[in-house]
Amino acid sequence: MLKRAKTLPESPIFSQLPVRMITSGPAGVQVAVHVHGTLSDDILPVICIPGYVRNMADFRHLPAAINQVPGTGLAFVLLDLPGRGRSTPLPRNLAYSTLLDADCVLDVLNALDIGPAVLIGEGHGGQVAMLAAARQPTRIAGAVLVDSGPVTDSRGLVRTRTNFRHITELRSPPAARAALRKMLSTDYPGESEARLDELAERLYVQNPRGRLEALFDDRLIEQLEQFEFDDVLEPQWQLFGALAHAPLMIVRTQLSDQLRRATFDEMLRQRPDAATLAISGQGSPALLDGAEERDALAQFLIEVCRPPSGEKLMSFVPDDRLGLRNPTLSLDPPPKR
């Protein structure tokens, strides 16, 4: 029998993001999905996949910003992976995994009657995008990997765990908020306290007792206990290769601890055709709110989502899958080199 999962808290950060719930997987997880714009057979939609403990709030301003650029008019699908945001957590006897998250994304595409789509994945979300492409290549017509690659950087995993433990140990709400500002300022130096507080609200909400509660299942943190700061995790270049058929954009922030420079350089060596974007003065997740980032993303998405007149959109073969067996994923115990 499945053990009941905990309930995640509600947050006003989602007030402008109405969702529908889509059932996914054998456990019947309810996945929260927000659609911005109108889904159409003539223009490929853009699916936004957040990072490991992140949620759709990281992308909440992106659709409107992109669609300010002439010639866009794109539809966006924002989602919360299981156990994050407004999606229900997994039953307690089921483990979180990148494989399950990828299947969740594919279930969302099926439920919305979406064939090919362009995926934007941040951090862990990018690995989910790669695995979705490995499982059903013809579903992925293009991808944007933001601080994400086929080599998981243990530094980011350990910092996520350490930061969460520190916040939950603080009994004083003002002390916890101050600690969050300090943590966020390492990724976003120079931002105001008000801006840092807004970024903190994407991950934590204050409960009626004044304590901060995470907008994700804390079992996601428990699954990071296996990692150490200096771990060297096994590369998964075959997953990166699953995107070989699709137009690709690779984004890296200057202060990222999720995508090492050496991995970024090797990705470009293997995909010299990829569009690139470097964001200075930021860490993960990338804010994607500057004019330069907006215009670069819009240009890539227009070229992929709106093919030139006379060209057909990528076709979709429902049962097309690669024969990958038990890929080593960022949420599973990883072999070390």
LOVOKE-825663 format. One record per residue (C-alpha): residue number from 0; residue in one letter; chain; x, y, z. Coordinates in nm, 2 decimals. Layout:
REM residues N
+-----+-----+-------+--------+--------+--------+
:   n : res : chain :      X :      Y :      Z :
+-----+-----+-------+--------+--------+--------+
: NUM :   a :     A :      X :      Y :      Z :
...
+-----+-----+-------+--------+--------+--------+
***
This chain:
REM residues 337
+-----+-----+-------+--------+--------+--------+
:   n : res : chain :      X :      Y :      Z :
+-----+-----+-------+--------+--------+--------+
:   0 :   m :     A :   0.00 :   0.00 :   0.00 :
:   1 :   l :     A :   0.13 :   0.35 :  -0.09 :
:   2 :   k :     A :   0.20 :   0.56 :   0.21 :
:   3 :   r :     A :   0.04 :   0.91 :   0.21 :
:   4 :   a :     A :   0.27 :   1.19 :   0.12 :
:   5 :   k :     A :   0.30 :   1.52 :   0.31 :
:   6 :   t :     A :   0.11 :   1.83 :   0.19 :
:   7 :   l :     A :   0.30 :   2.13 :   0.06 :
:   8 :   p :     A :   0.21 :   2.48 :   0.19 :
:   9 :   e :     A :   0.03 :   2.73 :  -0.03 :
:  10 :   s :     A :   0.21 :   3.05 :  -0.13 :
:  11 :   p :     A :   0.09 :   3.39 :  -0.27 :
:  12 :   i :     A :   0.38 :   3.37 :  -0.52 :
:  13 :   f :     A :   0.15 :   3.16 :  -0.74 :
:  14 :   s :     A :  -0.14 :   3.40 :  -0.73 :
:  15 :   q :     A :  -0.09 :   3.51 :  -1.10 :
:  16 :   l :     A :  -0.03 :   3.15 :  -1.22 :
:  17 :   p :     A :  -0.36 :   2.96 :  -1.23 :
:  18 :   v :     A :  -0.31 :   2.59 :  -1.29 :
:  19 :   r :     A :  -0.48 :   2.28 :  -1.39 :
:  20 :   m :     A :  -0.38 :   1.95 :  -1.24 :
:  21 :   i :     A :  -0.27 :   1.66 :  -1.45 :
:  22 :   t :     A :  -0.25 :   1.30 :  -1.32 :
:  23 :   s :     A :   0.09 :   1.13 :  -1.39 :
:  24 :   g :     A :   0.24 :   0.79 :  -1.33 :
:  25 :   p :     A :   0.13 :   0.48 :  -1.15 :
:  26 :   a :     A :   0.11 :   0.67 :  -0.81 :
:  27 :   g :     A :  -0.14 :   0.92 :  -0.96 :
:  28 :   v :     A :   0.07 :   1.22 :  -0.88 :
:  29 :   q :     A :  -0.11 :   1.55 :  -0.95 :
:  30 :   v :     A :   0.12 :   1.78 :  -1.16 :
:  31 :   a :     A :   0.05 :   2.15 :  -1.15 :
:  32 :   v :     A :   0.05 :   2.31 :  -1.50 :
:  33 :   h :     A :   0.01 :   2.67 :  -1.61 :
:  34 :   v :     A :  -0.05 :   2.75 :  -1.98 :
:  35 :   h :     A :   0.04 :   3.10 :  -2.10 :
:  36 :   g :     A :  -0.10 :   3.17 :  -2.44 :
:  37 :   t :     A :  -0.29 :   2.95 :  -2.68 :
:  38 :   l :     A :  -0.17 :   2.60 :  -2.78 :
:  39 :   s :     A :  -0.17 :   2.56 :  -3.15 :
:  40 :   d :     A :  -0.06 :   2.30 :  -3.41 :
:  41 :   d :     A :   0.10 :   2.58 :  -3.61 :
:  42 :   i :     A :   0.35 :   2.70 :  -3.35 :
:  43 :   l :     A :   0.56 :   2.48 :  -3.12 :
:  44 :   p :     A :   0.49 :   2.54 :  -2.75 :
:  45 :   v :     A :   0.77 :   2.60 :  -2.50 :
:  46 :   i :     A :   0.78 :   2.38 :  -2.19 :
:  47 :   c :     A :   0.96 :   2.53 :  -1.89 :
:  48 :   i :     A :   1.11 :   2.28 :  -1.64 :
:  49 :   p :     A :   1.25 :   2.42 :  -1.31 :
:  50 :   g :     A :   1.55 :   2.30 :  -1.11 :
:  51 :   y :     A :   1.58 :   2.03 :  -0.85 :
:  52 :   v :     A :   1.38 :   2.19 :  -0.56 :
:  53 :   r :     A :   1.25 :   2.48 :  -0.77 :
:  54 :   n :     A :   0.90 :   2.55 :  -0.91 :
:  55 :   m :     A :   0.73 :   2.74 :  -1.19 :
:  56 :   a :     A :   0.77 :   3.07 :  -1.01 :
:  57 :   d :     A :   1.13 :   3.09 :  -1.16 :
:  58 :   f :     A :   0.97 :   3.12 :  -1.51 :
:  59 :   r :     A :   0.66 :   3.33 :  -1.42 :
:  60 :   h :     A :   0.78 :   3.65 :  -1.59 :
:  61 :   l :     A :   0.95 :   3.48 :  -1.89 :
:  62 :   p :     A :   0.65 :   3.42 :  -2.12 :
:  63 :   a :     A :   0.53 :   3.78 :  -2.11 :
:  64 :   a :     A :   0.88 :   3.91 :  -2.16 :
:  65 :   i :     A :   0.95 :   3.69 :  -2.46 :
:  66 :   n :     A :   0.62 :   3.78 :  -2.62 :
:  67 :   q :     A :   0.71 :   4.15 :  -2.61 :
:  68 :   v :     A :   0.96 :   4.08 :  -2.88 :
:  69 :   p :     A :   0.80 :   4.13 :  -3.23 :
:  70 :   g :     A :   0.73 :   3.80 :  -3.42 :
:  71 :   t :     A :   0.70 :   3.58 :  -3.11 :
:  72 :   g :     A :   0.34 :   3.51 :  -2.99 :
:  73 :   l :     A :   0.45 :   3.18 :  -2.84 :
:  74 :   a :     A :   0.26 :   2.95 :  -2.60 :
:  75 :   f :     A :   0.44 :   2.85 :  -2.28 :
:  76 :   v :     A :   0.37 :   2.56 :  -2.05 :
:  77 :   l :     A :   0.50 :   2.61 :  -1.69 :
:  78 :   l :     A :   0.50 :   2.31 :  -1.46 :
:  79 :   d :     A :   0.60 :   2.20 :  -1.12 :
:  80 :   l :     A :   0.77 :   1.86 :  -1.10 :
:  81 :   p :     A :   0.63 :   1.62 :  -0.84 :
:  82 :   g :     A :   0.70 :   1.73 :  -0.48 :
:  83 :   r :     A :   0.76 :   2.09 :  -0.58 :
:  84 :   g :     A :   0.54 :   2.40 :  -0.58 :
:  85 :   r :     A :   0.17 :   2.30 :  -0.62 :
:  86 :   s :     A :   0.23 :   1.94 :  -0.75 :
:  87 :   t :     A :   0.16 :   1.67 :  -0.50 :
:  88 :   p :     A :   0.46 :   1.50 :  -0.34 :
:  89 :   l :     A :   0.53 :   1.13 :  -0.41 :
:  90 :   p :     A :   0.40 :   0.87 :  -0.17 :
:  91 :   r :     A :   0.66 :   0.81 :   0.10 :
:  92 :   n :     A :   0.76 :   0.47 :  -0.02 :
:  93 :   l :     A :   0.85 :   0.60 :  -0.37 :
:  94 :   a :     A :   1.18 :   0.77 :  -0.44 :
:  95 :   y :     A :   1.22 :   1.08 :  -0.65 :
:  96 :   s :     A :   1.42 :   1.03 :  -0.97 :
:  97 :   t :     A :   1.51 :   1.21 :  -1.29 :
:  98 :   l :     A :   1.34 :   0.92 :  -1.48 :
:  99 :   l :     A :   1.01 :   0.98 :  -1.30 :
: 100 :   d :     A :   1.04 :   1.35 :  -1.36 :
: 101 :   a :     A :   1.10 :   1.30 :  -1.74 :
: 102 :   d :     A :   0.80 :   1.07 :  -1.76 :
: 103 :   c :     A :   0.60 :   1.34 :  -1.58 :
: 104 :   v :     A :   0.69 :   1.59 :  -1.85 :
: 105 :   l :     A :   0.59 :   1.35 :  -2.12 :
: 106 :   d :     A :   0.26 :   1.28 :  -1.94 :
: 107 :   v :     A :   0.19 :   1.66 :  -1.94 :
: 108 :   l :     A :   0.26 :   1.67 :  -2.32 :
: 109 :   n :     A :   0.02 :   1.39 :  -2.37 :
: 110 :   a :     A :  -0.25 :   1.54 :  -2.15 :
: 111 :   l :     A :  -0.23 :   1.87 :  -2.33 :
: 112 :   d :     A :  -0.23 :   1.70 :  -2.67 :
: 113 :   i :     A :   0.11 :   1.84 :  -2.75 :
: 114 :   g :     A :   0.33 :   1.66 :  -3.01 :
: 115 :   p :     A :   0.68 :   1.81 :  -3.06 :
: 116 :   a :     A :   0.78 :   2.09 :  -2.82 :
: 117 :   v :     A :   1.08 :   2.30 :  -2.72 :
: 118 :   l :     A :   1.20 :   2.24 :  -2.37 :
: 119 :   i :     A :   1.37 :   2.50 :  -2.14 :
: 120 :   g :     A :   1.53 :   2.32 :  -1.85 :
: 121 :   e :     A :   1.72 :   2.49 :  -1.56 :
: 122 :   g :     A :   1.97 :   2.28 :  -1.37 :
: 123 :   h :     A :   1.81 :   1.95 :  -1.29 :
: 124 :   g :     A :   1.53 :   2.05 :  -1.53 :
: 125 :   g :     A :   1.78 :   2.04 :  -1.81 :
: 126 :   q :     A :   1.87 :   1.68 :  -1.72 :
: 127 :   v :     A :   1.50 :   1.60 :  -1.72 :
: 128 :   a :     A :   1.48 :   1.75 :  -2.07 :
: 129 :   m :     A :   1.77 :   1.54 :  -2.19 :
: 130 :   l :     A :   1.62 :   1.22 :  -2.05 :
: 131 :   a :     A :   1.28 :   1.31 :  -2.21 :
: 132 :   a :     A :   1.46 :   1.34 :  -2.54 :
: 133 :   a :     A :   1.63 :   1.00 :  -2.49 :
: 134 :   r :     A :   1.29 :   0.84 :  -2.42 :
: 135 :   q :     A :   1.09 :   1.00 :  -2.70 :
: 136 :   p :     A :   1.32 :   1.19 :  -2.94 :
: 137 :   t :     A :   1.05 :   1.31 :  -3.17 :
: 138 :   r :     A :   0.88 :   1.49 :  -2.89 :
: 139 :   i :     A :   1.17 :   1.73 :  -2.85 :
: 140 :   a :     A :   1.20 :   1.98 :  -3.13 :
: 141 :   g :     A :   1.45 :   2.20 :  -2.96 :
: 142 :   a :     A :   1.60 :   2.26 :  -2.61 :
: 143 :   v :     A :   1.75 :   2.54 :  -2.40 :
: 144 :   l :     A :   1.98 :   2.41 :  -2.12 :
: 145 :   v :     A :   2.03 :   2.67 :  -1.85 :
: 146 :   d :     A :   2.32 :   2.59 :  -1.61 :
: 147 :   s :     A :   2.27 :   2.22 :  -1.70 :
: 148 :   g :     A :   2.47 :   1.95 :  -1.87 :
: 149 :   p :     A :   2.55 :   1.58 :  -1.87 :
: 150 :   v :     A :   2.79 :   1.61 :  -1.57 :
: 151 :   t :     A :   2.62 :   1.68 :  -1.24 :
: 152 :   d :     A :   2.82 :   1.92 :  -1.02 :
: 153 :   s :     A :   2.82 :   1.79 :  -0.66 :
: 154 :   r :     A :   2.89 :   2.15 :  -0.53 :
: 155 :   g :     A :   2.54 :   2.26 :  -0.62 :
: 156 :   l :     A :   2.38 :   1.95 :  -0.47 :
: 157 :   v :     A :   2.57 :   1.99 :  -0.14 :
: 158 :   r :     A :   2.50 :   2.36 :  -0.12 :
: 159 :   t :     A :   2.12 :   2.30 :  -0.17 :
: 160 :   r :     A :   2.13 :   2.05 :   0.12 :
: 161 :   t :     A :   2.34 :   2.27 :   0.35 :
: 162 :   n :     A :   2.13 :   2.58 :   0.29 :
: 163 :   f :     A :   1.80 :   2.40 :   0.36 :
: 164 :   r :     A :   1.94 :   2.24 :   0.68 :
: 165 :   h :     A :   2.06 :   2.58 :   0.80 :
: 166 :   i :     A :   1.73 :   2.76 :   0.73 :
: 167 :   t :     A :   1.52 :   2.49 :   0.90 :
: 168 :   e :     A :   1.74 :   2.50 :   1.21 :
: 169 :   l :     A :   1.68 :   2.87 :   1.27 :
: 170 :   r :     A :   1.39 :   2.92 :   1.51 :
: 171 :   s :     A :   1.37 :   3.29 :   1.47 :
: 172 :   p :     A :   1.18 :   3.41 :   1.15 :
: 173 :   p :     A :   1.39 :   3.73 :   1.12 :
: 174 :   a :     A :   1.71 :   3.53 :   1.15 :
: 175 :   a :     A :   1.59 :   3.28 :   0.89 :
: 176 :   r :     A :   1.49 :   3.56 :   0.64 :
: 177 :   a :     A :   1.83 :   3.73 :   0.70 :
: 178 :   a :     A :   2.01 :   3.40 :   0.64 :
: 179 :   l :     A :   1.81 :   3.35 :   0.31 :
: 180 :   r :     A :   1.91 :   3.70 :   0.20 :
: 181 :   k :     A :   2.28 :   3.62 :   0.27 :
: 182 :   m :     A :   2.26 :   3.29 :   0.08 :
: 183 :   l :     A :   2.09 :   3.45 :  -0.22 :
: 184 :   s :     A :   2.33 :   3.74 :  -0.23 :
: 185 :   t :     A :   2.61 :   3.50 :  -0.33 :
: 186 :   d :     A :   2.42 :   3.42 :  -0.65 :
: 187 :   y :     A :   2.29 :   3.77 :  -0.70 :
: 188 :   p :     A :   2.54 :   4.02 :  -0.57 :
: 189 :   g :     A :   2.43 :   4.38 :  -0.57 :
: 190 :   e :     A :   2.05 :   4.30 :  -0.56 :
: 191 :   s :     A :   1.84 :   4.49 :  -0.30 :
: 192 :   e :     A :   1.70 :   4.33 :   0.01 :
: 193 :   a :     A :   1.35 :   4.36 :  -0.14 :
: 194 :   r :     A :   1.46 :   4.18 :  -0.45 :
: 195 :   l :     A :   1.63 :   3.91 :  -0.25 :
: 196 :   d :     A :   1.32 :   3.87 :  -0.04 :
: 197 :   e :     A :   1.12 :   3.82 :  -0.36 :
: 198 :   l :     A :   1.36 :   3.56 :  -0.48 :
: 199 :   a :     A :   1.33 :   3.38 :  -0.14 :
: 200 :   e :     A :   0.95 :   3.37 :  -0.18 :
: 201 :   r :     A :   1.00 :   3.14 :  -0.48 :
: 202 :   l :     A :   1.12 :   2.87 :  -0.24 :
: 203 :   y :     A :   0.98 :   2.95 :   0.11 :
: 204 :   v :     A :   0.66 :   3.08 :   0.25 :
: 205 :   q :     A :   0.59 :   3.21 :   0.61 :
: 206 :   n :     A :   0.33 :   3.00 :   0.79 :
: 207 :   p :     A :   0.08 :   3.14 :   1.04 :
: 208 :   r :     A :   0.33 :   3.09 :   1.32 :
: 209 :   g :     A :   0.59 :   3.30 :   1.14 :
: 210 :   r :     A :   0.82 :   3.01 :   1.05 :
: 211 :   l :     A :   0.95 :   2.96 :   0.70 :
: 212 :   e :     A :   0.82 :   2.65 :   0.52 :
: 213 :   a :     A :   0.98 :   2.51 :   0.20 :
: 214 :   l :     A :   0.77 :   2.49 :  -0.12 :
: 215 :   f :     A :   0.91 :   2.14 :  -0.19 :
: 216 :   d :     A :   0.91 :   1.80 :  -0.02 :
: 217 :   d :     A :   1.20 :   1.78 :   0.22 :
: 218 :   r :     A :   1.26 :   1.42 :   0.11 :
: 219 :   l :     A :   1.42 :   1.58 :  -0.19 :
: 220 :   i :     A :   1.69 :   1.70 :   0.05 :
: 221 :   e :     A :   1.72 :   1.36 :   0.22 :
: 222 :   q :     A :   1.81 :   1.21 :  -0.12 :
: 223 :   l :     A :   2.11 :   1.45 :  -0.14 :
: 224 :   e :     A :   2.27 :   1.30 :   0.18 :
: 225 :   q :     A :   2.48 :   1.06 :  -0.04 :
: 226 :   f :     A :   2.67 :   1.34 :  -0.20 :
: 227 :   e :     A :   2.99 :   1.51 :  -0.08 :
: 228 :   f :     A :   3.14 :   1.84 :  -0.20 :
: 229 :   d :     A :   3.43 :   1.69 :  -0.38 :
: 230 :   d :     A :   3.25 :   1.40 :  -0.55 :
: 231 :   v :     A :   3.32 :   1.35 :  -0.92 :
: 232 :   l :     A :   3.00 :   1.21 :  -1.07 :
: 233 :   e :     A :   2.99 :   0.99 :  -1.37 :
: 234 :   p :     A :   2.93 :   1.19 :  -1.69 :
: 235 :   q :     A :   2.62 :   1.10 :  -1.89 :
: 236 :   w :     A :   2.72 :   1.22 :  -2.24 :
: 237 :   q :     A :   2.48 :   0.97 :  -2.40 :
: 238 :   l :     A :   2.19 :   1.17 :  -2.26 :
: 239 :   f :     A :   2.34 :   1.49 :  -2.41 :
: 240 :   g :     A :   2.36 :   1.30 :  -2.73 :
: 241 :   a :     A :   1.99 :   1.24 :  -2.72 :
: 242 :   l :     A :   1.95 :   1.61 :  -2.82 :
: 243 :   a :     A :   2.17 :   1.57 :  -3.13 :
: 244 :   h :     A :   1.87 :   1.59 :  -3.36 :
: 245 :   a :     A :   1.73 :   1.91 :  -3.21 :
: 246 :   p :     A :   1.83 :   2.28 :  -3.23 :
: 247 :   l :     A :   2.01 :   2.36 :  -2.90 :
: 248 :   m :     A :   2.09 :   2.67 :  -2.69 :
: 249 :   i :     A :   2.33 :   2.65 :  -2.39 :
: 250 :   v :     A :   2.31 :   2.91 :  -2.12 :
: 251 :   r :     A :   2.56 :   2.95 :  -1.84 :
: 252 :   t :     A :   2.57 :   3.20 :  -1.55 :
: 253 :   q :     A :   2.90 :   3.33 :  -1.44 :
: 254 :   l :     A :   2.85 :   3.23 :  -1.07 :
: 255 :   s :     A :   2.69 :   2.89 :  -1.14 :
: 256 :   d :     A :   2.78 :   2.59 :  -0.92 :
: 257 :   q :     A :   2.57 :   2.36 :  -1.13 :
: 258 :   l :     A :   2.76 :   2.37 :  -1.46 :
: 259 :   r :     A :   3.14 :   2.37 :  -1.46 :
: 260 :   r :     A :   3.32 :   2.57 :  -1.73 :
: 261 :   a :     A :   3.50 :   2.25 :  -1.85 :
: 262 :   t :     A :   3.16 :   2.08 :  -1.90 :
: 263 :   f :     A :   3.02 :   2.38 :  -2.08 :
: 264 :   d :     A :   3.33 :   2.39 :  -2.32 :
: 265 :   e :     A :   3.29 :   2.02 :  -2.40 :
: 266 :   m :     A :   2.92 :   2.06 :  -2.47 :
: 267 :   l :     A :   3.01 :   2.33 :  -2.72 :
: 268 :   r :     A :   3.28 :   2.11 :  -2.87 :
: 269 :   q :     A :   3.03 :   1.84 :  -2.93 :
: 270 :   r :     A :   2.76 :   2.08 :  -3.05 :
: 271 :   p :     A :   2.94 :   2.36 :  -3.23 :
: 272 :   d :     A :   2.61 :   2.45 :  -3.39 :
: 273 :   a :     A :   2.45 :   2.54 :  -3.05 :
: 274 :   a :     A :   2.35 :   2.89 :  -2.97 :
: 275 :   t :     A :   2.51 :   3.02 :  -2.65 :
: 276 :   l :     A :   2.44 :   3.28 :  -2.39 :
: 277 :   a :     A :   2.67 :   3.38 :  -2.10 :
: 278 :   i :     A :   2.51 :   3.57 :  -1.81 :
: 279 :   s :     A :   2.75 :   3.77 :  -1.60 :
: 280 :   g :     A :   2.70 :   3.86 :  -1.23 :
: 281 :   q :     A :   2.45 :   3.58 :  -1.16 :
: 282 :   g :     A :   2.43 :   3.23 :  -1.03 :
: 283 :   s :     A :   2.16 :   2.96 :  -1.04 :
: 284 :   p :     A :   1.88 :   2.98 :  -1.12 :
: 285 :   a :     A :   1.94 :   3.24 :  -1.40 :
: 286 :   l :     A :   1.69 :   3.52 :  -1.36 :
: 287 :   l :     A :   1.65 :   3.56 :  -1.74 :
: 288 :   d :     A :   1.50 :   3.91 :  -1.69 :
: 289 :   g :     A :   1.75 :   4.13 :  -1.87 :
: 290 :   a :     A :   1.70 :   4.26 :  -2.22 :
: 291 :   e :     A :   2.00 :   4.08 :  -2.36 :
: 292 :   e :     A :   1.88 :   3.74 :  -2.22 :
: 293 :   r :     A :   1.53 :   3.80 :  -2.33 :
: 294 :   d :     A :   1.63 :   3.90 :  -2.69 :
: 295 :   a :     A :   1.87 :   3.60 :  -2.72 :
: 296 :   l :     A :   1.61 :   3.35 :  -2.60 :
: 297 :   a :     A :   1.34 :   3.51 :  -2.82 :
: 298 :   q :     A :   1.56 :   3.49 :  -3.13 :
: 299 :   f :     A :   1.63 :   3.12 :  -3.07 :
: 300 :   l :     A :   1.27 :   3.03 :  -2.99 :
: 301 :   i :     A :   1.13 :   3.22 :  -3.29 :
: 302 :   e :     A :   1.36 :   3.02 :  -3.52 :
: 303 :   v :     A :   1.26 :   2.69 :  -3.37 :
: 304 :   c :     A :   0.90 :   2.74 :  -3.28 :
: 305 :   r :     A :   0.80 :   2.94 :  -3.60 :
: 306 :   p :     A :   0.97 :   2.77 :  -3.90 :
: 307 :   p :     A :   1.00 :   2.98 :  -4.22 :
: 308 :   s :     A :   0.70 :   2.99 :  -4.44 :
: 309 :   g :     A :   0.67 :   2.67 :  -4.64 :
: 310 :   e :     A :   0.87 :   2.45 :  -4.39 :
: 311 :   k :     A :   0.68 :   2.19 :  -4.19 :
: 312 :   l :     A :   0.70 :   2.16 :  -3.82 :
: 313 :   m :     A :   0.88 :   1.85 :  -3.68 :
: 314 :   s :     A :   0.66 :   1.54 :  -3.70 :
: 315 :   f :     A :   0.58 :   1.33 :  -3.40 :
: 316 :   v :     A :   0.60 :   0.95 :  -3.38 :
: 317 :   p :     A :   0.42 :   0.84 :  -3.06 :
: 318 :   d :     A :   0.62 :   0.53 :  -2.97 :
: 319 :   d :     A :   0.97 :   0.64 :  -3.08 :
: 320 :   r :     A :   1.21 :   0.56 :  -2.79 :
: 321 :   l :     A :   1.58 :   0.50 :  -2.75 :
: 322 :   g :     A :   1.70 :   0.18 :  -2.58 :
: 323 :   l :     A :   1.86 :   0.34 :  -2.27 :
: 324 :   r :     A :   1.88 :   0.11 :  -1.97 :
: 325 :   n :     A :   1.92 :   0.24 :  -1.62 :
: 326 :   p :     A :   2.10 :   0.57 :  -1.70 :
: 327 :   t :     A :   2.29 :   0.71 :  -1.41 :
: 328 :   l :     A :   2.09 :   1.02 :  -1.30 :
: 329 :   s :     A :   2.14 :   1.31 :  -1.07 :
: 330 :   l :     A :   1.89 :   1.18 :  -0.81 :
: 331 :   d :     A :   2.02 :   0.82 :  -0.80 :
: 332 :   p :     A :   2.33 :   0.69 :  -0.61 :
: 333 :   p :     A :   2.60 :   0.79 :  -0.86 :
: 334 :   p :     A :   2.92 :   0.59 :  -0.94 :
: 335 :   k :     A :   3.23 :   0.80 :  -0.89 :
: 336 :   r :     A :   3.54 :   0.82 :  -1.11 :
+-----+-----+-------+--------+--------+--------+
***
